[in-house]
Every structure is written in C-alpha cells, then in structure tokens.
C-alpha cells in the first residue's frame, strides 16, 4: 500500500487579507509557517516516508513543502542542505485574472455579488482574463498523468504541496470527486490529506491527525 498526500500551503498573507491570490507570489504568515510545521509533525507521527515531492513554482507552496519536510526529518530527500523536489507551474493555483489582489468586498463592489459568486463556485465560468476550475483541471491533469501517476503506480509515496484549486483538480483526476461536487469541497491550509492506494487503486482517504 502506498500514499499520495495532498498538502495545501499554509496561510499566506493574502489568505489572511481575504484577497484573490492566483499566480501572485505572496509569503506565508506566521500562522502559515506554524501550519507547515504542524503538517510536517503529522507526517512524521504517521511514519510516512516520501519517495517524490512535487510543488507549484509559487513561494507559498515551496516554503510549505520545505518547512514540512524539515519538520518531518525527511533527511534522505536533501542534497547539500536543500530539499530535492520537483517544481512546475502546471501545479500553480487557479489564475483569477482581473480579480487578483482584490478582496471579496472590493470584488463585489466592482463586479456585483452574484457575478462574483458565479466566478468563484461555477466549474466552467472563468473570471475576466482568468481560469475556470475546468481550465485548471485541463492544465493539471496531463502533468499528473505524465509526471506523477507513473510513480504512484510503482507504489511510491508522493507528496504534492500546492493550492486549493490545483489540488481540487487532482481530486477530480483521481476520481475522489466529480466536477459537480468539487465546488463545495474546502481544503484547509496546512492539513495533509492522505489518499491510500493498493495496486494502483484508490482505497481510502483521510486527513492526517
């Protein structure tokens, strides 16, 4: 039995300010750093050893992976003091286009509350100059199939440190949820979600505690 662990980055500064972040690089807050450390402790407590680690190219996800793995004492994954992991923009957060940098109140004032709700919760309606969740699924899925799934099917333990929407896309890809269900699924920051596989079949999922 092997494991795929999905880890949404710790709280970022714009999470705290309730802003649409998208591909904008913003740092973790002190709370976010604590969440990343706690994720590492939970991984260590559950005695999970990773063979491969993947992340987006965005700082908040990278730092979460680095902090968590240091806390988990995953020494075998380090080279010359640096974590050896794969970073790719295919795992980036959803691009919110013209909404990036706006908080919910500002967005509602600018575009209207009902329209903003459609952009946030529909599957295939993108915000202006941005991506829908369907677009994110279409971006993430080929990368997952080509770069991650082969190791998963070789029964390797894998960690993906990424973002709410890119991780939702993976959850759809692996069959955990259907597109029409995913908008109601919230992934807490810094909480490792463990998917267990047996002979390439997903058999269980749970948050580490």
C-alpha positions as CSV (number, residue, x, y, z in Angstrom):
1,X,0.0,0.0,0.0
2,X,1.3,3.4,-0.9
3,X,0.2,7.0,-0.2
4,X,-0.4,10.2,-2.1
5,X,-0.5,13.2,0.3
6,X,-2.1,16.4,-0.9
7,X,-1.0,19.4,1.1
8,X,-2.5,22.9,0.6
9,X,0.1,25.6,1.5
10,X,-0.1,27.2,4.9
11,X,-1.9,30.5,5.4
12,X,-0.5,33.2,3.1
13,X,-0.6,37.0,3.6
14,X,-3.4,37.3,1.1
15,X,-5.3,34.4,2.6
16,X,-5.3,36.5,5.8
17,X,-6.4,39.6,3.9
18,X,-9.1,37.6,2.0
19,X,-7.7,38.5,-1.4
20,X,-7.7,36.6,-4.6
21,X,-4.1,35.5,-5.0
22,X,-3.8,33.3,-8.1
23,X,-0.3,33.2,-9.5
24,X,0.9,36.2,-7.5
25,X,3.8,35.4,-5.2
26,X,3.0,36.2,-1.6
27,X,4.7,35.0,1.6
28,X,3.4,32.7,4.3
29,X,2.1,34.4,7.5
30,X,3.5,33.4,10.9
31,X,0.3,31.2,11.2
32,X,1.1,29.7,7.8
33,X,4.6,28.8,9.0
34,X,3.1,27.1,12.1
35,X,0.6,25.2,9.9
36,X,3.5,23.9,7.6
37,X,5.4,22.8,10.7
38,X,2.4,21.1,12.1
39,X,1.9,19.3,8.7
40,X,5.5,18.0,9.0
41,X,4.9,16.8,12.5
42,X,1.7,14.9,11.4
43,X,3.6,13.3,8.6
44,X,6.4,12.2,11.0
45,X,3.8,11.0,13.5
46,X,2.2,8.8,10.9
47,X,5.6,7.5,9.8
48,X,5.2,8.4,6.1
49,X,8.4,8.5,4.1
50,X,8.2,10.1,0.7
51,X,9.9,9.0,-2.4
52,X,9.0,12.0,-4.5
53,X,7.8,15.6,-3.7
54,X,6.1,17.9,-6.1
55,X,5.1,21.6,-5.8
56,X,4.0,24.5,-7.9
57,X,6.5,27.3,-8.6
58,X,4.9,29.7,-6.1
59,X,6.7,30.7,-2.9
60,X,3.9,29.8,-0.5
61,X,3.7,26.2,-1.7
62,X,7.5,25.9,-2.0
63,X,8.0,27.1,1.6
64,X,5.3,24.9,2.9
65,X,7.0,21.8,1.4
66,X,10.4,22.9,2.7
67,X,9.2,23.6,6.2
68,X,7.1,20.5,6.4
69,X,9.8,18.2,5.2
70,X,12.4,19.7,7.6
71,X,10.0,19.2,10.5
72,X,9.3,15.6,9.3
73,X,13.1,15.0,9.3
74,X,13.0,13.7,5.7
75,X,16.8,13.8,5.5
76,X,17.0,11.4,2.6
77,X,15.4,13.9,0.4
78,X,18.0,16.6,0.9
79,X,21.1,17.3,-1.2
80,X,23.7,19.8,0.0
81,X,21.2,21.1,2.6
82,X,18.4,21.8,0.2
83,X,15.2,19.8,-0.3
84,X,15.2,17.9,-3.6
85,X,11.8,18.3,-5.1
86,X,10.1,19.0,-8.5
87,X,8.5,22.4,-9.1
88,X,6.2,23.0,-12.0
89,X,3.8,25.8,-13.0
90,X,1.2,23.1,-14.0
91,X,0.5,22.8,-10.3
92,X,0.0,26.5,-9.8
93,X,-3.1,28.0,-8.3
94,X,-6.0,29.0,-10.5
95,X,-5.3,32.3,-12.3
96,X,-8.0,34.7,-11.1
97,X,-7.2,37.2,-13.8
98,X,-8.7,40.6,-13.1
99,X,-9.7,39.6,-9.6
100,X,-6.1,39.1,-8.4
101,X,-5.3,41.4,-5.5
102,X,-8.9,42.3,-4.7
103,X,-10.6,41.2,-1.5
104,X,-14.2,39.9,-1.5
105,X,-15.7,43.2,-0.6
106,X,-13.8,45.1,-3.3
107,X,-14.7,42.4,-5.9
108,X,-18.4,42.6,-5.0
109,X,-18.4,46.4,-5.3
110,X,-16.6,46.2,-8.7
111,X,-18.4,43.3,-10.4
112,X,-21.5,42.6,-8.3
113,X,-22.0,40.0,-5.6
114,X,-23.9,37.5,-7.7
115,X,-21.4,37.6,-10.6
116,X,-18.5,37.0,-8.2
117,X,-20.3,34.0,-6.7
118,X,-20.6,32.5,-10.2
119,X,-16.9,33.0,-10.9
120,X,-15.9,31.5,-7.5
121,X,-18.2,28.5,-7.5
122,X,-19.1,27.5,-11.0
123,X,-17.0,24.8,-12.7
124,X,-16.6,26.3,-16.2
125,X,-17.1,30.1,-16.0
126,X,-13.8,32.0,-15.7
127,X,-13.4,35.4,-14.3
128,X,-12.2,38.1,-16.8
129,X,-8.8,37.2,-18.2
130,X,-8.6,34.2,-15.7
131,X,-9.1,30.5,-15.5
132,X,-12.2,28.5,-14.6
133,X,-11.8,25.4,-12.4
134,X,-12.3,23.4,-15.6
135,X,-9.3,25.2,-17.1
136,X,-7.2,24.2,-14.0
137,X,-8.3,20.6,-14.4
138,X,-7.3,20.6,-18.0
139,X,-3.9,22.1,-17.0
140,X,-3.2,19.8,-14.1
141,X,-4.4,16.5,-15.5
142,X,-1.9,15.9,-18.3
143,X,1.0,16.8,-15.9
144,X,-0.3,14.5,-13.3
145,X,-0.8,11.7,-15.8
146,X,2.7,12.1,-17.3
147,X,4.9,13.0,-14.4
148,X,3.2,11.8,-11.2
149,X,1.0,8.9,-11.9
150,X,3.8,6.6,-13.1
151,X,5.5,6.8,-9.7
152,X,2.1,6.4,-7.9
153,X,1.5,3.2,-9.9
154,X,5.0,2.0,-9.0
155,X,3.8,2.1,-5.3
156,X,5.8,5.2,-4.4
157,X,4.8,7.6,-1.6
158,X,4.3,11.0,-3.0
159,X,3.7,14.5,-1.5
160,X,2.1,17.3,-3.6
161,X,2.4,20.7,-1.9
162,X,0.1,23.1,-3.9
163,X,-3.0,25.2,-3.8
164,X,-6.7,24.8,-3.2
165,X,-7.8,24.7,-6.8
166,X,-4.9,22.7,-8.3
167,X,-5.4,20.1,-5.5
168,X,-9.1,20.1,-6.3
169,X,-8.2,19.3,-9.9
170,X,-6.1,16.3,-8.7
171,X,-9.0,15.1,-6.6
172,X,-11.2,15.1,-9.7
173,X,-8.5,13.5,-11.7
174,X,-8.1,10.6,-9.3
175,X,-11.8,10.1,-9.0
176,X,-12.3,11.3,-5.5
177,X,-14.9,13.8,-6.6
178,X,-17.0,14.6,-9.6
179,X,-16.8,18.1,-11.2
180,X,-20.3,19.0,-10.0
181,X,-19.3,18.1,-6.4
182,X,-16.0,19.9,-6.1
183,X,-17.1,23.5,-5.6
184,X,-18.4,22.6,-2.1
185,X,-15.1,21.0,-1.1
186,X,-12.9,23.1,1.1
187,X,-9.2,22.2,1.7
188,X,-7.9,23.6,5.0
189,X,-4.5,25.3,4.8
190,X,-1.6,23.2,6.1
191,X,-3.7,20.0,6.6
192,X,-2.3,16.9,4.9
193,X,-4.9,14.8,3.0
194,X,-3.8,11.2,2.7
195,X,-5.0,9.1,-0.3
196,X,-4.2,5.4,0.1
197,X,-3.6,3.2,-2.9
198,X,-3.4,-0.6,-3.2
199,X,-2.2,-2.0,-6.5
200,X,-2.9,1.4,-8.2
201,X,-6.4,1.6,-6.9
202,X,-7.6,4.3,-4.5
203,X,-9.0,2.6,-1.5
204,X,-9.2,5.3,1.2
205,X,-8.7,9.0,2.0
206,X,-8.4,10.9,5.3
207,X,-6.8,13.9,6.9
208,X,-3.7,13.0,9.0
209,X,-4.1,13.6,12.7
